[in-house]
């Protein structure tokens, strides 16, 4: 509660000068000022204490951490997000098979997933951390993570069996940027996770990626995280330019009718071939000659606020910004003729 920083909790107390509501709170304030306020029990304090203790051998230290992780897992005091972020540490501590079973059960519990409200890419980050380990329990934990992200998409409506959907993921160089300065997760990762979540909920879907070229990739519906990794490994097959217009050109040249075209991108789209073709022109031609009722959804994952074509309902185009699974709620509102603003305002922060 009193970690070193430019402003400590004690400083905030002096600045605000709160009036204690009773004698007990006055004691609390006095302890905070004196630096004698006890540190509350948390899983972090328990592990921190272990880390500062002296051990006769490395094996003794490992055993101590293993026992502590097993105790924390059994106690239920480890929150869902803490569990998700510590899967690597738990497996490296070589906890018992019983503890791993408990971990997997918690991860894959539908109600726990709903309560945790984790952003989809957090499951991918955990999946990759675990996948890199050499441990006999890895397969079980990966399966639990697949179940978890599938549960997180339960309320994602997707579309009916007859609705023809195209999911296109941008793998250009500008998408290879982390979503925040300290994150290992790239915009490209978010593109793939959201794209594969949508793919998992649609009955009639074509998925692919674009850079210099556009390439369709056939993958099974269902294993979202495994499909994300499959896409990730194949990114170099299409280059790193930003030719999003090729997605629509391919549909036009095949004379293939799609009802919904979903492009997950940072919307930094331009034609590297220099032939003058644009997404706006390709979309207009496609709607005019092949699919007059088609709708194009651009998912702006970087929030640059730019659009490569007119975003107007009469043109069958919508721009949705953001990278949580809530973008699909906005999509649903637009599909049903509702107000996207109403849907956005209903999202709990």
C-alpha positions as CSV (number, residue, x, y, z in Angstrom):
1,X,0.0,0.0,0.0
2,X,3.0,2.3,0.5
3,X,5.2,1.6,-2.5
4,X,7.9,4.1,-3.4
5,X,6.8,6.6,-5.9
6,X,6.5,10.3,-6.7
7,X,3.4,10.5,-4.5
8,X,2.9,7.9,-1.7
9,X,-0.4,7.1,0.0
10,X,0.9,9.0,3.1
11,X,1.4,12.1,0.9
12,X,-2.1,11.8,-0.5
13,X,-3.5,11.7,3.0
14,X,-1.6,14.9,3.9
15,X,-2.9,16.6,0.7
16,X,-6.5,15.7,1.1
17,X,-6.9,16.0,4.9
18,X,-9.8,13.6,5.1
19,X,-12.0,13.7,8.2
20,X,-12.2,10.2,9.8
21,X,-15.7,8.9,10.1
22,X,-15.0,7.2,13.5
23,X,-12.2,6.4,16.0
24,X,-11.3,3.2,14.1
25,X,-10.6,5.1,11.0
26,X,-8.5,7.7,12.9
27,X,-6.3,4.8,14.1
28,X,-6.0,3.7,10.5
29,X,-4.9,7.2,9.5
30,X,-2.4,7.4,12.4
31,X,-0.8,4.0,11.4
32,X,-0.6,5.2,7.8
33,X,1.2,8.4,8.8
34,X,3.6,6.5,11.2
35,X,4.3,3.8,8.7
36,X,3.0,1.1,11.0
37,X,-0.1,0.0,9.1
38,X,0.0,-3.8,8.7
39,X,0.3,-5.1,5.1
40,X,-2.9,-7.1,4.3
41,X,-2.6,-10.7,3.4
42,X,-2.5,-11.2,-0.4
43,X,-1.1,-13.9,-2.6
44,X,1.5,-11.3,-3.6
45,X,2.7,-10.7,-0.1
46,X,3.0,-14.4,0.6
47,X,5.1,-15.0,-2.5
48,X,7.2,-11.8,-1.8
49,X,8.0,-13.1,1.7
50,X,9.1,-16.4,0.3
51,X,11.3,-14.6,-2.2
52,X,13.1,-12.7,0.5
53,X,13.7,-15.8,2.8
54,X,17.0,-17.6,3.0
55,X,17.2,-21.2,1.8
56,X,20.0,-23.8,2.3
57,X,19.7,-25.1,-1.3
58,X,17.9,-24.1,-4.6
59,X,15.8,-27.3,-4.2
60,X,14.5,-26.1,-0.8
61,X,13.5,-22.8,-2.4
62,X,11.7,-24.5,-5.2
63,X,9.8,-26.8,-2.8
64,X,8.8,-23.7,-0.7
65,X,7.3,-22.0,-3.8
66,X,5.6,-25.2,-4.9
67,X,3.9,-25.6,-1.5
68,X,2.8,-21.9,-1.5
69,X,1.4,-22.1,-5.0
70,X,-0.5,-25.3,-4.1
71,X,-1.9,-23.6,-1.0
72,X,-3.0,-20.5,-2.9
73,X,-4.7,-22.6,-5.6
74,X,-6.5,-24.7,-3.0
75,X,-7.6,-21.6,-1.0
76,X,-9.4,-20.0,-3.9
77,X,-7.7,-16.6,-2.9
78,X,-6.0,-16.4,-6.3
79,X,-8.2,-14.2,-8.5
80,X,-8.9,-15.2,-12.2
81,X,-6.7,-12.5,-13.7
82,X,-3.9,-13.4,-11.2
83,X,-4.2,-17.1,-12.2
84,X,-4.2,-16.3,-15.9
85,X,-1.0,-14.1,-15.5
86,X,0.8,-16.7,-13.3
87,X,0.3,-19.9,-15.3
88,X,3.9,-20.0,-16.3
89,X,5.1,-19.5,-12.7
90,X,2.7,-22.2,-11.4
91,X,3.8,-24.8,-13.9
92,X,7.5,-23.9,-13.4
93,X,7.0,-24.4,-9.7
94,X,6.0,-28.0,-10.6
95,X,2.8,-28.1,-8.6
96,X,0.9,-31.3,-8.1
97,X,-1.4,-32.9,-10.7
98,X,-4.3,-32.1,-8.3
99,X,-3.4,-28.4,-8.3
100,X,-3.2,-28.3,-12.1
101,X,-6.7,-30.0,-12.3
102,X,-8.0,-27.2,-10.0
103,X,-6.3,-24.5,-12.1
104,X,-7.8,-25.9,-15.4
105,X,-11.2,-26.2,-13.8
106,X,-11.1,-22.6,-12.7
107,X,-9.8,-21.3,-16.1
108,X,-12.5,-23.2,-18.0
109,X,-15.4,-22.4,-15.7
110,X,-18.0,-20.5,-17.7
111,X,-19.2,-18.4,-14.7
112,X,-15.7,-17.6,-13.7
113,X,-14.9,-16.4,-17.2
114,X,-18.0,-14.2,-17.2
115,X,-17.1,-12.6,-13.9
116,X,-13.5,-12.0,-14.8
117,X,-14.3,-10.0,-18.0
118,X,-10.8,-10.5,-19.4
119,X,-9.9,-8.9,-22.7
120,X,-9.5,-11.6,-25.4
121,X,-5.9,-11.0,-26.1
122,X,-5.0,-11.8,-22.4
123,X,-5.9,-15.5,-23.2
124,X,-3.5,-15.4,-26.1
125,X,-0.7,-14.0,-24.0
126,X,-1.2,-16.8,-21.4
127,X,-1.5,-19.4,-24.2
128,X,1.9,-18.4,-25.6
129,X,3.6,-18.3,-22.2
130,X,2.4,-21.8,-21.4
131,X,3.0,-23.3,-24.9
132,X,6.7,-22.4,-24.6
133,X,7.1,-24.6,-21.5
134,X,8.4,-28.1,-21.3
135,X,5.9,-29.6,-18.8
136,X,3.6,-32.6,-18.9
137,X,0.6,-30.5,-17.9
138,X,0.9,-28.0,-20.8
139,X,-1.6,-29.7,-23.1
140,X,-4.3,-29.7,-20.3
141,X,-3.7,-26.0,-19.6
142,X,-3.8,-25.0,-23.3
143,X,-7.1,-26.9,-23.6
144,X,-8.5,-25.0,-20.6
145,X,-7.5,-21.7,-22.2
146,X,-9.3,-22.7,-25.4
147,X,-12.4,-23.4,-23.4
148,X,-12.0,-20.1,-21.6
149,X,-11.8,-17.9,-24.7
150,X,-14.7,-19.9,-26.2
151,X,-16.8,-19.1,-23.1
152,X,-15.8,-15.4,-23.4
153,X,-17.3,-15.4,-26.9
154,X,-20.6,-17.0,-25.8
155,X,-22.5,-13.8,-26.2
156,X,-21.0,-13.0,-29.6
157,X,-24.0,-13.6,-31.8
158,X,-22.1,-14.3,-35.0
159,X,-24.5,-14.7,-37.9
160,X,-26.9,-17.3,-39.3
161,X,-25.9,-20.4,-41.2
162,X,-26.9,-18.7,-44.5
163,X,-24.9,-15.5,-43.9
164,X,-21.7,-15.4,-46.0
165,X,-18.9,-13.8,-44.0
166,X,-15.4,-12.8,-45.0
167,X,-12.9,-12.2,-42.2
168,X,-9.7,-10.5,-43.3
169,X,-6.7,-9.7,-41.0
170,X,-4.2,-7.0,-41.7
171,X,-0.6,-8.3,-41.2
172,X,1.2,-5.1,-42.5
173,X,4.3,-3.7,-40.8
174,X,2.3,-1.0,-39.0
175,X,0.3,-3.8,-37.3
176,X,3.5,-5.2,-35.7
177,X,3.4,-2.6,-33.0
178,X,2.6,-3.4,-29.3
179,X,-0.8,-2.2,-28.0
180,X,1.0,-0.4,-25.2
181,X,4.7,0.4,-24.4
182,X,5.1,-2.5,-21.9
183,X,3.0,-5.1,-23.7
184,X,4.2,-8.1,-25.7
185,X,0.9,-8.2,-27.5
186,X,0.8,-6.6,-30.9
187,X,-2.0,-5.0,-32.8
188,X,-1.6,-7.9,-35.2
189,X,-2.3,-10.3,-32.4
190,X,-5.5,-8.4,-31.5
191,X,-6.5,-8.5,-35.1
192,X,-6.1,-12.3,-35.3
193,X,-7.8,-12.9,-31.9
194,X,-10.9,-10.9,-32.8
195,X,-10.9,-12.3,-36.3
196,X,-10.7,-15.9,-35.1
197,X,-13.4,-15.2,-32.4
198,X,-15.7,-14.1,-35.1
199,X,-14.7,-17.0,-37.4
200,X,-15.5,-19.4,-34.5
201,X,-19.1,-18.1,-34.3
202,X,-20.0,-18.1,-38.0
203,X,-21.3,-21.1,-40.0
204,X,-20.4,-19.8,-43.5
205,X,-17.0,-18.0,-43.3
206,X,-13.9,-17.3,-45.5
207,X,-10.9,-16.2,-43.5
208,X,-7.5,-14.9,-44.7
209,X,-4.8,-12.3,-44.3
210,X,-3.5,-9.4,-46.4
211,X,-0.3,-7.5,-46.9
212,X,1.3,-7.3,-50.3
213,X,-1.3,-9.9,-51.4
214,X,-4.5,-11.4,-50.1
215,X,-4.5,-15.0,-49.2
216,X,-7.4,-17.2,-48.0
217,X,-6.5,-19.7,-45.3
218,X,-8.8,-22.6,-44.4
219,X,-8.9,-23.4,-40.7
220,X,-11.3,-25.4,-38.6
221,X,-13.9,-23.5,-36.6
222,X,-13.4,-23.7,-32.9
223,X,-9.9,-23.7,-31.6
224,X,-9.5,-19.9,-31.5
225,X,-6.0,-19.6,-30.0
226,X,-4.6,-22.4,-32.1
227,X,-5.9,-20.8,-35.2
228,X,-4.4,-17.5,-34.1
229,X,-1.0,-19.1,-33.8
230,X,-1.5,-20.8,-37.2
231,X,-2.1,-17.4,-38.8
232,X,0.8,-15.9,-36.9
233,X,3.2,-18.5,-38.3
234,X,2.0,-17.8,-41.9
235,X,2.2,-14.0,-41.8
236,X,5.2,-13.8,-44.1
237,X,3.3,-15.6,-46.9
238,X,1.6,-12.3,-47.9
239,X,4.2,-9.7,-47.3
240,X,3.8,-6.6,-45.1
241,X,2.2,-3.9,-47.3
242,X,-1.3,-2.6,-46.7
243,X,-3.3,-3.7,-49.7
244,X,-6.7,-4.2,-48.1
245,X,-8.4,-3.4,-51.4
246,X,-7.3,-6.8,-52.6
247,X,-9.7,-8.6,-50.3
248,X,-12.7,-7.0,-52.1
249,X,-11.1,-7.2,-55.6
250,X,-10.7,-11.0,-55.1
251,X,-14.5,-11.3,-54.3
252,X,-15.3,-9.1,-57.3
253,X,-13.1,-11.1,-59.7
254,X,-14.5,-14.4,-58.4
255,X,-18.0,-12.9,-58.6
256,X,-18.5,-14.3,-55.1
257,X,-21.4,-12.8,-53.1
258,X,-20.5,-12.0,-49.5
259,X,-23.1,-10.6,-47.1
260,X,-20.5,-9.2,-44.6
261,X,-16.9,-8.3,-45.1
262,X,-15.0,-7.8,-41.9
263,X,-11.5,-6.2,-42.1
264,X,-9.5,-6.1,-38.9
265,X,-6.8,-3.4,-39.4
266,X,-5.2,-0.2,-38.1
267,X,-6.8,1.4,-41.2
268,X,-3.4,2.6,-42.5
269,X,-4.3,1.2,-45.9
270,X,-2.7,2.2,-49.2
271,X,-1.9,0.6,-52.5
272,X,1.7,-0.4,-52.7
273,X,1.4,-1.4,-56.4
274,X,0.8,2.1,-57.5
275,X,-1.9,1.1,-60.0
276,X,-4.5,3.6,-58.6
277,X,-6.8,1.0,-57.2
278,X,-8.4,1.9,-53.8
279,X,-10.6,0.2,-51.3
280,X,-13.3,2.8,-51.9
281,X,-13.4,2.1,-55.7
282,X,-13.2,-1.7,-55.3
283,X,-16.0,-1.6,-52.8
284,X,-18.2,0.6,-55.0
285,X,-17.5,-1.7,-58.0
286,X,-18.2,-4.9,-56.0
287,X,-21.5,-3.5,-54.7
288,X,-22.5,-2.3,-58.2
289,X,-21.6,-5.5,-60.1
290,X,-21.7,-8.4,-57.7
291,X,-23.3,-7.9,-54.3
292,X,-25.5,-4.8,-53.9
293,X,-26.6,-5.7,-50.4
294,X,-23.1,-6.4,-49.0
295,X,-21.8,-4.6,-46.0
296,X,-18.2,-3.7,-45.1
297,X,-17.1,-3.4,-41.5
298,X,-13.7,-1.9,-40.8
299,X,-12.4,-2.6,-37.3
300,X,-10.0,0.2,-36.4
301,X,-7.7,-1.5,-33.8
302,X,-5.3,1.4,-33.4
303,X,-7.8,4.2,-33.1
304,X,-6.1,6.5,-35.6
305,X,-9.5,7.9,-36.6
306,X,-8.9,7.7,-40.3
307,X,-11.0,5.9,-42.9
308,X,-10.0,4.9,-46.5
309,X,-13.5,5.4,-47.8
310,X,-16.8,7.1,-46.9
311,X,-18.3,5.6,-43.8
312,X,-21.9,5.8,-44.6
313,X,-24.8,3.3,-44.1
314,X,-26.1,3.9,-47.6
315,X,-22.7,2.8,-49.0
316,X,-22.8,-0.3,-46.8
317,X,-19.8,0.7,-44.8
318,X,-19.3,1.0,-41.0
319,X,-16.1,1.8,-39.0
320,X,-15.8,0.3,-35.5
321,X,-12.9,1.4,-33.3
322,X,-11.5,-0.6,-30.4
323,X,-9.9,-3.9,-29.5
324,X,-12.0,-5.6,-26.9
325,X,-14.8,-8.1,-27.5
326,X,-17.2,-5.2,-26.9
327,X,-16.7,-4.2,-30.6
328,X,-19.0,-7.1,-31.5
329,X,-21.8,-5.7,-29.3
330,X,-21.5,-2.5,-31.3
331,X,-21.5,-4.5,-34.5
332,X,-24.7,-6.3,-33.3
333,X,-26.4,-3.0,-32.6
334,X,-25.6,-1.7,-36.1
335,X,-26.8,-5.0,-37.6
336,X,-30.1,-4.8,-35.8
337,X,-30.7,-1.2,-36.7
338,X,-30.0,0.0,-33.2
339,X,-27.9,2.9,-31.9
340,X,-24.2,2.2,-31.6
341,X,-24.0,5.1,-29.2
342,X,-26.6,3.4,-26.9
343,X,-24.6,0.2,-27.0
344,X,-21.3,2.1,-26.2
345,X,-22.9,3.9,-23.3
346,X,-24.2,0.6,-21.8
347,X,-20.6,-0.8,-21.6
348,X,-19.5,-0.9,-17.9
349,X,-16.0,0.6,-17.4
